[in-house]
Amino acid sequence: MTKSEALFERACKVIPGGVNSPVRAFGSIGGTPRMIRKADGTHMTDEDGNTYLDFVNSWGPMILGHNHPVIREAVVKACEDGLSYGAATAREVEMAELICSFVPNVDMVRMVNSGTEAVMSAIRTARGYTGRDKIVKFMGCYHGHSDALLVQAGSGVMTAGVPDSAGVPRGCTRDTLSAVYNDVSSVERLFEAFPEEIAAVIVEPVGANMGVVPPAPGFLEALRKLCDRYGAVLIFDEVITGFRLGFTGAQGYFGVDADLVTYGKIIGAGMPVGAYGGKREIMQKVAPVGPVYQAGTLSGNPVAMAAGLAQLTLLKEHPEVYTELNEKGAWFYGEVKKLVEASGLDAQTTSCGSLGCIFFTATPVCNYETAKTSDTGLYAKYFNHMLSHGIYLAPSQFEAMFLSAAHTREELQGVLDVMQEFFRR
Ligand SMILES: *Cc1c(COP(=O)(O)O)cnc(C)c1O
């Protein structure tokens, strides 16, 4: 038995499923999760001493690679001054100023501790601002695990949400309407049915939690127009895309402004951080200036802020990171596409910047329904082939590959070779 296996056995006795987040489980691909001991640059090392070239990158935060010395030093230095005060600090001000300086239409920002909290709070703010209750989300988009958002709703866009999870009362999802990603008419129909009741439309501007599903040309623009026409708040959930596609995230990448934006992952550089922000007029509804209550004992935690500030500052000092990362992504996923096509396998490749994905299906993927046609059994084989060659992918078909600035072309070429070996079989 390996150390990972022994630890996992212990873990299963005291942690549900042995993991602290279901996405870490190996249920869908077989085997037991590798217990990771440390990570540096592009590699992670498990408790048995195996090293892996990592494409999960903590699900996105490690855009500069693991254990960046500048970020580490900032954290260690912050620790010397104490771990938390529960009072206002200079670093929070700097963090908010930095985010607002990067993103022109974000005038104010509130720090929280996770992406889930950021989205939950943005929704509450949109409801408080509009005085409306209903929200529109897209099937297959993930916005954290708060009650109202745990809805994919299978049965057509007009049905009010049915919770996906046990423990979510129907009442919590009654006002959650589901639309089809990349299908503007599905959103139009909801606005026509509830013209004065929809507080917000929330969307992942690049779908990255059903595999990677980029927005079709015009999709985000159409959402902007519909929200303007009906007086609803447009929320971009940029927990993955924020500071990944560029400083201005998907908003800048696609040239569409949202009213509220949520962040997470990269802005914490690996610490538990989230944020929501947007137009002053809307953000001033938040307590203590406004009537929308939202709070957090550890929000804006000094150590977490030190990590996030260090990462964002590094990115600011090296703006070429984004050009290089997006070029590297275009090249790499382009090569993956070629391999897939040459293999004759029923598979689709999708990508946007440094995010990419292979869907094992003959159907072109543009939304949740089409993503779900994937052969997850074949993904499991692919995953295990890659893992046995020291390449750590997400243990699920429906997740993205995250390239970091640290990945070298040589490493990526090596990955392509291992992929090719799999596709040839
Ligand atoms: C990860 C993620 C979240 C949730 O963030 P947590 O920090 O895990 O709570 C929300 N929205 C999107 C788009 C995400 O990818």
Residues whose N, C-alpha, C, O or C-beta is under 5 A from the ligand:
A	BS01	LIG	S114 G115 T116 E117 Y142 H143 G144 E204 D237 V239 I240 G264
